[in-house]
Amino acid sequence: MGTLISCSESSQKYNSLKLTKKFSKNTKDSIIIAYTGNLKSQLTPHKDELINGSKIEFGGAQLQRKYLSAIRSELGNILLIDGGQILAGQSKEDGDEVLEHINELEYDAVLLSDHDLISLKNQKNKEINIPFVNSNLLSLDTNESLSSFNNKEVIIKEINGVKVGIFGLTPYKPILKDEDGLEGILFDDVVARILNIKRKIKGQTDINIAILHAHDECSDKIDYRFKDCKIDRSFIKKILTRLPPDTIDIVFSGSSIEPVTKILEYPVISNLGHGEFITLLRYFPKTKEIEAQQVRICSDFYDVTNSCYISPDDINAIKEVRKSRLKLRPAQVLKTKILQTN
């Protein structure tokens, strides 16, 4: 499956969580995919829990929008996908605001998860233009792929001349037969559906990626040590074991600080979510090599570290930041200053 360029250092080595120069060019022999997930209706930024008195803000709708605008400005044509669970509850007011935000970000594909299906029931009278994708949902009324909420069984996008097939997968067993929001929907076997759809689109794609909801998101409030954020390797492995070779090229799943890991030779791309992180992937179709990096969304950098993330184990960096009296500089994505973007 090609050579995997791994970024799987331990969390204390991720002192920057900012975009590095290796992503400064969008070359013709590669494609760049930006991946987010588990927004869970978190549109409001928060302060730094590690450095008391810091004015840096993390996450939130406005900063997420600015970061994605800066990434597109710097890198040009990218593929933007989301791992689903964009909604946290069933409040119509909160849901409308979140859906409007997601619409504004112009995603190429957003996984329609079971969480979102339950929450979206309050949005039935609202036109939804989000490009939802879920490949294993079937309508029991028609025995066809679910088309509600603008859902597609597969989305095909072309980027840098490469045709990418995007599959959305939600393995799920409803708790009750008439579970609220899931009535009339069958969660079919994910592997069977991938193989069936691939036969339909044979010859239409150059690579195929899967956005897999593994039900392993972080807690509602991210700890700055990311101690409860992980990838459910055994769950993902069970699915990948059943796939014939070359069915899927890249899997997007899990909530981990590690932007990429390897499961059964498949590259699995992760994102910590909560509107606070963006994972960038550069993929070389000819060699199947990848580069991946997770970026934290923040308003400013600490001047002495030139980043907004400090490992809680890096005592020297914490002391230097405090010694500088929390002096800040504008956060940047490569050459673009975040607070100066639209």
C-alpha positions in Angstrom: 0.0 0.0 0.0 3.0 2.3 -0.4 5.2 3.9 2.1 3.7 5.6 5.1 5.4 8.8 6.3 4.4 8.5 9.9 3.8 11.4 12.3 3.2 9.2 15.3 5.4 10.8 17.9 4.3 11.0 21.5 2.1 13.9 22.5 4.8 15.8 24.3 6.6 16.3 21.0 3.7 18.1 19.5 4.8 21.4 21.0 3.5 23.5 18.1 0.4 21.9 16.6 0.7 24.5 13.8 1.1 24.1 10.1 4.8 23.6 9.1 6.6 24.6 5.9 6.3 21.1 4.4 2.7 22.0 3.5 3.7 25.3 2.0 3.1 24.2 -1.6 0.3 22.3 -3.2 2.2 20.3 -5.8 0.7 18.8 -8.9 1.7 15.2 -8.0 -0.2 15.3 -4.7 -3.6 16.2 -3.3 -4.3 17.8 0.1 -7.3 16.8 2.3 -8.4 18.9 5.3 -10.2 16.8 7.9 -12.3 17.9 10.9 -14.8 16.1 13.2 -16.9 15.9 16.3 -17.9 19.6 16.3 -20.7 18.7 18.7 -22.3 22.2 18.4 -19.2 23.9 19.9 -19.3 27.3 18.2 -17.9 29.3 21.1 -14.1 29.7 21.7 -12.5 29.0 25.1 -9.4 30.2 27.0 -6.2 28.3 27.7 -6.7 26.0 30.7 -2.9 25.5 31.1 -1.7 29.1 31.3 -3.8 31.2 33.7 -4.5 34.8 32.5 -3.7 34.0 28.9 -5.8 35.9 26.3 -5.5 33.3 23.6 -8.8 31.8 22.4 -9.1 28.3 21.0 -11.7 27.0 18.6 -15.1 28.5 17.9 -16.9 29.2 14.7 -15.2 32.4 13.8 -11.6 31.1 14.2 -12.4 27.8 12.4 -13.7 29.8 9.5 -10.6 32.0 9.5 -8.2 29.0 9.6 -9.9 27.2 6.7 -9.9 30.5 4.7 -6.2 30.9 5.4 -5.5 27.2 4.5 -7.3 27.6 1.2 -5.6 30.9 0.5 -2.1 29.3 1.1 -2.7 25.9 -0.4 -5.3 26.5 -3.1 -7.5 23.6 -4.1 -8.1 21.3 -1.2 -10.6 18.6 -0.3 -12.5 19.4 2.9 -14.3 16.6 4.8 -15.8 16.1 8.2 -16.2 13.1 10.4 -19.8 13.9 11.5 -21.4 14.4 14.9 -21.7 18.1 14.1 -24.6 18.4 16.5 -24.6 17.8 20.2 -28.3 17.7 21.0 -31.8 18.1 19.8 -32.3 21.9 20.2 -33.6 23.4 17.0 -32.1 26.8 17.8 -28.6 25.4 18.3 -29.0 23.1 15.4 -29.9 25.9 12.9 -26.9 27.9 13.9 -24.6 24.9 13.6 -26.0 23.9 10.2 -25.6 27.5 8.9 -21.9 27.4 10.1 -21.2 24.1 8.3 -22.8 25.4 5.2 -20.6 28.5 5.2 -17.4 26.4 5.4 -18.2 24.8 2.1 -17.4 21.2 2.9 -17.0 18.6 0.1 -18.4 15.8 2.3 -19.7 15.5 5.9 -20.4 12.1 7.4 -24.1 11.7 8.4 -23.7 9.9 11.7 -26.4 8.3 13.9 -26.0 11.2 16.3 -26.8 13.7 13.6 -29.7 11.7 12.3 -31.3 11.9 15.8 -30.6 15.6 16.1 -31.6 16.5 12.6 -35.2 15.5 13.2 -35.8 19.0 14.6 -34.6 20.4 11.3 -37.0 18.6 9.0 -38.6 21.8 7.8 -35.3 23.5 7.0 -33.6 23.1 3.7 -30.3 21.4 4.3 -27.6 21.9 1.7 -24.7 20.2 3.5 -23.2 17.5 1.4 -23.9 14.6 3.8 -22.5 11.2 2.9 -23.4 7.8 4.4 -23.0 4.7 2.4 -24.6 2.1 4.7 -27.9 3.8 5.5 -31.0 2.4 3.7 -34.6 3.6 3.7 -36.9 0.8 4.7 -39.7 2.4 2.7 -37.7 2.1 -0.6 -34.9 -0.3 0.2 -32.6 2.2 -1.4 -29.9 4.4 0.0 -31.2 7.1 2.3 -31.7 10.4 0.5 -33.1 12.4 3.4 -31.1 15.4 4.6 -29.4 15.6 1.2 -27.5 12.4 2.0 -25.6 10.6 -0.8 -24.3 7.0 -0.7 -21.0 8.2 -2.2 -19.6 11.5 -3.3 -17.0 11.8 -6.1 -14.8 14.9 -6.2 -11.9 15.8 -8.6 -8.9 17.6 -7.1 -5.7 18.2 -9.1 -6.9 15.8 -11.7 -7.5 13.0 -9.2 -11.0 11.6 -8.9 -11.7 10.8 -5.2 -14.5 8.6 -4.1 -15.7 9.5 -0.6 -17.6 6.8 1.4 -19.3 7.5 4.8 -19.7 4.6 7.2 -21.6 4.4 10.5 -21.7 0.9 12.0 -24.6 1.1 14.5 -27.3 -0.9 16.2 -30.3 1.1 17.4 -31.0 0.7 21.1 -34.7 0.3 20.4 -36.6 -0.7 17.3 -38.3 2.7 17.3 -35.4 4.8 18.6 -36.2 8.4 18.2 -35.0 9.9 14.9 -34.0 6.5 13.4 -37.4 5.1 12.5 -37.5 3.6 9.1 -33.7 3.5 8.6 -31.6 0.4 8.3 -27.9 0.5 9.2 -26.7 -2.0 6.7 -23.4 -3.9 6.9 -20.6 -1.4 6.0 -18.4 -3.7 4.1 -21.2 -5.1 2.0 -22.3 -1.6 1.1 -18.8 -0.5 0.1 -18.4 -3.4 -2.2 -21.8 -2.9 -3.7 -21.3 0.8 -4.3 -17.8 0.3 -5.7 -19.3 -2.0 -8.3 -21.7 0.8 -9.3 -18.9 3.4 -9.7 -16.3 1.1 -11.2 -13.8 3.2 -13.3 -15.1 6.5 -12.0 -12.6 7.0 -9.2 -8.8 7.0 -9.0 -8.6 6.7 -5.2 -11.3 5.9 -2.5 -11.4 7.2 1.0 -13.7 6.2 3.9 -14.9 8.4 6.7 -15.7 5.9 9.5 -17.6 6.8 12.7 -16.0 4.7 15.4 -18.0 6.1 18.4 -14.7 7.0 20.1 -14.8 10.8 20.3 -13.2 12.7 23.1 -15.2 14.0 26.0 -17.3 17.2 25.6 -14.4 19.2 27.1 -10.9 18.4 25.7 -8.3 18.0 28.4 -5.1 19.8 27.5 -3.3 16.5 27.9 -5.7 14.8 25.5 -5.7 11.8 27.9 -9.2 10.5 26.9 -8.7 11.0 23.1 -7.8 7.8 21.2 -8.4 5.5 18.3 -10.4 2.3 18.8 -7.9 0.2 16.9 -9.7 -3.1 17.5 -13.0 -1.8 16.2 -11.4 -0.4 13.0 -9.3 -3.5 12.5 -12.4 -5.7 12.5 -13.8 -3.7 9.6 -10.6 -3.4 7.7 -9.9 -7.1 8.0 -13.0 -7.9 5.9 -12.1 -5.6 3.0 -10.5 -7.0 -0.1 -7.2 -5.5 -1.0 -7.2 -2.0 -2.7 -10.9 -1.4 -1.8 -10.1 1.7 0.3 -6.9 3.8 0.2 -7.3 6.0 3.3 -9.5 5.8 6.4 -10.5 8.8 8.4 -11.5 7.8 11.9 -10.8 8.3 15.6 -10.0 11.1 18.0 -6.3 11.2 18.7 -3.5 13.7 18.9 -1.7 11.4 16.5 -2.6 12.7 13.0 -1.9 9.3 11.3 -1.5 5.8 12.5 -1.3 2.4 10.7 -3.8 -0.4 11.1 -3.3 -3.5 8.9 -1.2 -1.3 6.5 -4.1 1.2 6.1 -3.3 4.8 6.9 -5.9 6.0 9.5 -6.2 9.7 9.8 -7.4 11.2 13.1 -8.7 14.5 14.4 -9.4 15.7 18.0 -12.5 17.7 16.9 -14.6 20.1 18.8 -14.1 22.9 16.2 -10.5 23.2 17.6 -8.4 21.1 15.3 -7.8 20.6 11.6 -5.9 17.6 10.3 -4.1 18.1 7.0 -3.1 15.2 4.8 -1.0 15.4 1.7 -1.4 12.2 -0.5 0.7 11.2 -3.4 -1.5 9.0 -5.6 1.3 7.4 -7.7 3.4 6.3 -4.7 0.6 6.2 -2.1 2.9 8.1 0.3 1.3 10.4 2.8 2.2 13.3 5.1 -0.1 14.3 7.9 -0.2 17.1 10.5 -2.8 18.2 13.0 -3.2 21.9 13.6 -4.8 23.6 16.6 -7.1 26.5 16.0 -6.2 29.6 18.1 -6.2 33.3 17.9 -2.6 34.1 18.9 0.8 32.4 19.5 2.9 32.8 22.6 5.8 35.1 21.5 8.6 33.0 23.1 7.3 29.6 21.6 5.8 30.9 18.4 2.9 28.5 18.9 -0.3 28.3 20.9 0.1 24.8 22.3 2.5 23.9 25.1 2.8 20.4 26.4 1.9 20.3 30.1 5.1 18.3 30.6 7.3 21.1 29.1 8.1 23.0 32.3 10.8 25.1 30.7 8.4 26.4 28.0 5.7 27.2 30.7 8.3 29.1 32.7 9.4 31.1 29.6 5.9 32.0 28.7 5.2 33.2 32.2 8.5 35.1 32.3 7.5 36.9 29.1 4.4 38.1 30.9 2.3 36.1 28.4 3.4 38.2 25.5 1.6 37.2 22.3 2.1 37.5 18.5 -0.6 37.0 15.8 -1.3 33.3 15.0 -0.4 32.4 11.4 -1.1 29.7 8.9 2.2 29.7 7.0 2.4 33.4 5.9 -1.3 34.3 6.6 -2.1 36.1 9.9 -5.3 34.6 11.2 -7.0 37.6 12.7 -6.4 39.6 9.5 -8.4 37.0 7.4 -12.1 37.4 6.5 
